[in-house]
Amino acid sequence: MVVFASPLLAGGFLFETALFRTGESWPIARVVARQSALPDAVYGRQILSQQYNLYKTANLRRRSPSIVVLGSSRVMQFRDFLFHPNERAFYNAGGLIQTAEDVTAYAAAVVSGALPAPRVLVLGIDPWWLKPAADRRSWVNEGESRDAALRFGEHVQAARSVLRARDFPWWAAAAGRMTRSPAYGYPAFGLAALRYGDGERRDGSHLTTAVVLDYLRKPAYRDREEPPVVDRVRHSTNQFSPAASLDPERMRAFVAALVRLREAGVEVLTYQPPFSSEVLAALNALRPGWWIDYRDRLPALIRERGIVCLPVTSPGDFGLADAYMLDGFHPSEVFDSYLVERFVASSRPESPLRSVDLDYVRGLRSGPHVIPVAFQLPVHRTVLPE
């Protein structure tokens, strides 16, 4: 039986060796510990699930930051140095929130002590969380036992995916020759970080090397989402599916969660993440009911409870071009530096945000190594796969 099964066992051994030596199959706890020791390291799985919920909550517990940015992928470009000199007190938990129920679950975890309470919470609110037909599940509290790296079934599915692929770097991965991300040359764990420079920095912000290189090849705005966000708006597809209004019950529960956080001693500052100028113009031209609720009614409900809610913006509000957007609804880290100024101005007099050195932040934007989509140019211009 051993002889008969030896080819399969050998293949399985090679596969698992490749996954482990690249960091793809490292448990979340190991990744967090290694990133704590390597400040520049980037983490991003490609085959196994990213599991932002486990990764971000593990970092929140380990770091216990006093300034937390929370939301979907649309808040992931906030960097720690944008809150200078509070770099060590900052963490970007973007990606942890996918539904309105996630915000309620996060509030409950903070109130119960399951997650540390920050002094300041900056929450980016997406409109599709509050539609009547939106997903009502929450994944904030999924346990560590669900870490894909520790589940046999996940490895089986990963093996099937690799066997179907024709470009898996078997020998380089198994031999341990893949250690750094392309272009920037950062220490990297996980195949997405190693192959494409796509992953999370230690501060929780997201590195998108491909976007930077794409901009360097052609310095102009391009909606890099597929299909483009403006087309989704015009055809009422994806996140912009038709809805007469936002769900009143979910809106009330959402605002109640914000109030619970404030009552727990957290300074809650909410905002509506930006859209590109063309996408925002399309939304305002179509005026779907859910958009009017999101743009006008929801902020009013939040402000009625004494909580800051900054309105939706586009690059034009800051005298910028759409080149400062990664796509139709993801702002660049340079764009986010302008939003930080608004956060500071809207914070309480005793807020930790008041210690942010805005002259330093403004100086970053005039530095020699700034392009609209990023604060740092790549060290090496490695050509990435198309």
N, C-alpha and C positions, 0 to 999 in steps of 0.2 A: 504493500500500500504506500509505503514511503517513497519507493522508487517510482511508482505510478504517479504519485502526486508531486514529485520533485519539481517538474517544470512550473507547475502552478505556484508552489511554495517559493521557488526562486523568483518568479515574477512578482509575487506579493511582497517578498523581502525587498526587492529593488524599488518597488513603488513606495513602500513605507519609508525606506531609507531616503528616497528623494524628497518625500513630503516633510520628513523630520529635519533633514539637513537644510532645507530652505526656510524652515519655520512655519510652513503651511499647516502642519498638524500640531503645532505647539498649543497646549491649553492656554486659555486666556490668562490665567494667573501667572504662567511663565512669561508670556509676552509682556505683561504689565511690569513684572519685576525686571526684565531685561531692558525695557525702555527707560525705566527709572535710573538704570546704571549708564545708559548711553543716550545723552540728551538729544542727539541729532537723528536717532533711529526712527525709521518709518515702518509701520505695520499695515499690511493689507493682504488678506487671503483672496485667492482667485477661484479655487475649486471647492473648498469647504466654505460654509456660510460665514460671512463677515461677523454676524451677531453683535451689532453695535450695542444692543441692550446689555449683554454680559460685559463687553469690553468697557463701555462707558461707565456703567455702575461700579465695576471693579476699580476703575480709576477714581471715581468720586469718593469711594470708601477709603482708598489708600491715601489720596491727596487731601481730602476734606477742604476743598477750596472755598474761599470767602466770596469770590466773584465767579458765577457760573453763567454761561450762555447755553440756552436750551432751545431745542426745536428740531426741525428736520434737516435734510442736507442743505437747505437754503441758508443756514446759519454757520455752516462749517468753515467758512473762510476767515473767521475772527482769529487773529493770532495773539499770543500772550503779550508780545511787545507793544501791541496797540493799547495796552493798559499800563504801560510803564509808569512808575517803577513797581507795579504790582504783579510782575510776571509769575512769581511763585504762588501767588494767591489766586491765579486765574485757571479756569479749565473750561474747554469748549466741549459740551456734551451734545453737540449737534448729531442728529441721527438717532438719538434715543427716543424721540417723539415721532410717532407716525399717525396717531389718532388723537381725538379729543380725550378719549378714555385714558390714554397714556399720561396726559397732564393730570387727570384726577388721581391716577395710580402713583405718579411721582409725588404729588402733594401728600397723599396718604403715607407714603414711605418716609417723607421728611418729618411729618407730624409724629409718626410712630417711632422715629429714630432709626429706622432701617437704612435710610440714607442720611448723610450729614446735611444739616441745614446751612446753606450759604448765607452770607450777610446780604448779598445782592444777587437777584436772579433776573437775567435779561432773557425774555421769552419771545421768539419769533413765531407768529401765529399764521398758519396756512388756512385759507378759506375752505378747502375741501375737507378738512377735519369735521366740519360742522354741518355738512349737507345731510339731509334726511337719510339717504341711502349709503352714507359713508360707513366704512368698517367700524364696528363697535368693539373689536378685540383690543386687548392691551398686552404688550410684551415686555413692559418695564420690569415686571416681577418674575419673569421666567428664571428658574433656578439654574445653578451651575451644573446640575446633572444633565442639562440640555446642551452643554458645550459640544459642538460638532466634533471637536478633536477627540472627545472621549466616548463617542458613540460608534459602535461597529457598523451599523447600517449606513451612517454617513460616509464611512471609508469605502464601503462597497459601491455606493453611488458615485463617489469621487473616482474610483477606479474605472467604472464604466464610462464616465465622462472623459477621462484621460485616454482610454482606448479608442474612443471615437475621434479624438483630436489627432491631428497629424503634425502638430508643431510643438509637442511637449518636450522640453529640454531634459530628457532622461539622464544622460550621462553627466552633464554639467551639474544638474541638481544633486544626483547621487554622490558625485565626487566632491561636493562641497565647494565648487568653484563659483557659485552664485552667492555673493555676500553683500553687494551694494546695489543701490538703485541706479538706473540710467540717468544721464545728464548731470544730476546733482552729486552723485556718488555717495549718498547717505548710507550708513549701515541699515540693512533692511531685513524684515522677517515677513514671510508670506510671498507667494508667487506674484500676486498683483503688484506688490511693492518692488520686488526684484526685477520683474520683466518690464513693467510699464511706469514705475515710479508713481503708483497710485495707492495711497494709503493714508494712515493717520499719524500725525506727529505726536510727540509726547504731550503737548499741550491740548490735544484733542482736535486740533484743526486738521483740515484735509489737504494733502498735497496732490495736485493734478498736473503732473509733469507734462503730459501730452498736450494740455491746453496751452501751457507756456511755450512749448516748442512749435505748436501750430500757430500761435500768434507771432512768434519770431519769424516764421516762414512767410507769413502774410499778415502784416500789422493792421488789421481791420476787424470790425465786429463781425462775428459769424455765430448764428445760433447753432451751437454744437449738439443740442438735443435732437433725438430722432423719434418721431417727426418733430420739426421745429415747434417751439411753444406757440408762436403766433398762429400757426396752422391749427394747432389744437384748439385755440380760442375761437378762431373763425368757423371751425367745423364742430365745435362743442363736443370734443372728444377728450379721452384721458381724464386728467384732473378737472377739466372744464366741462364735464357732462352737464346736461340741462338740469336745472332745479329751480322751482318757482321762488324758493327762499331758503335760508338756512333753517335748521331745525331749532325752534324756540326752546324745547326742552334741553337739548344738548348745549345750547348757548347758556342757559341758566346754570346747568351743572358745571360748565367750563368756568364761568365767572365765579361760581361758588368755590371751586378749587383754588382759584387765584386768591380769593379772600382767606381761605384756610392757610395758605402759605404766608400771607401778610400777618395774620393773627399769630402765626408761629414765630414771628419776629423777622421774617424775610422781607427785605425791600424788593418789591416786585415791579419790574419795569417791562412792559410789553411793547411790541412794535409789529408792524406789518411789513414783512420783507419786500424788497424792491422787485420791480419788473423792468425789463428793457422798455425804452420809450415806445417802440412799435407795439409791444404787447400791451402796455398800459393804455395806449390810445385805442387799441382794438377792443379791450374790455370796456372802456368808457363809451365807445361808440355803440357796442351791442347792448350794453346795460342789462344783462340778465339779472333776474331777481336776486339770486344768491350773491351776486357781486355787489349790488346796492346794499344788501344787508351787511356784507362783510366790510365794505368801505365806509359806511355811514352808521348803521345801527349798532354793530358790535362794539366799535370804539366808544360809542356813547354809553352803552351798558357798563363797560369796564370803567370808564371815567366816573360814572355815577357812584361807584363803590370806592372812589378815592384812589384808584390805581392808574398809573400813567399808561397811555396807549398812543404811541406815535404813529402817524398815518403812513399809508403806502407811498413810496417814492419811486422815482426813476432817475437815471443819471442826469437828465436835464435840470432837476431841482438843485443840483450842485454845480451846474455849469460844465458838466462832463458829457462826453459822447458815449454811445452804447458800447464802445470798445472796452469800457470798464465793467462790462458784464461778461461772465463766462458763457452765458447763453441767455435765453429769454427770461429765466427767473432765478438764476444763481448769480449773485453779485461776486465780484472779485474781492480779494483781500484789500486791494487799494481803495476800492469803493467803500468797503466796510470801515475804513479809517475815518471817513466822513460821518458815518453813522455813530461812531464812538463819540464824536464831538456832541452830537445831539443827545446821546445817553447821558453824558456828563452834565449838560445843561439842564436836563430834565430830572436829575437825581436830587435826593434830599441834601440839605446843607451838611449833614453829618455823615453822608454816604461815603464808603470807600472809593466810589467813583470820583469824588471831588479831589482825590489826590493824584488822579491821572495827569501826567505832564503833557498837555495838549500841544505845547510848543515842540516837544520831542516828536509827537505823532505827526504834526505838520511838516517837521523837518524830514521825516522819513519819505514823505511824498516828493520831496525835491532832491532826493539823493541820486547819485549817478547810476545806481543799480535798480532802477524802478521802471517797469513797463506797466501799462494799464491793468494787466491781469495779475501781476505779482510784484513783490518787493525785492526778489532775488533772481538774478539771471542764472541759468545753469552754468556749472563749472565746466562741463564738457557738453558739446552739442551732439550727443549720441543720437543717431537716427532710430526712431522707434518704429515698430511694425505699423503699417497702415491699419 
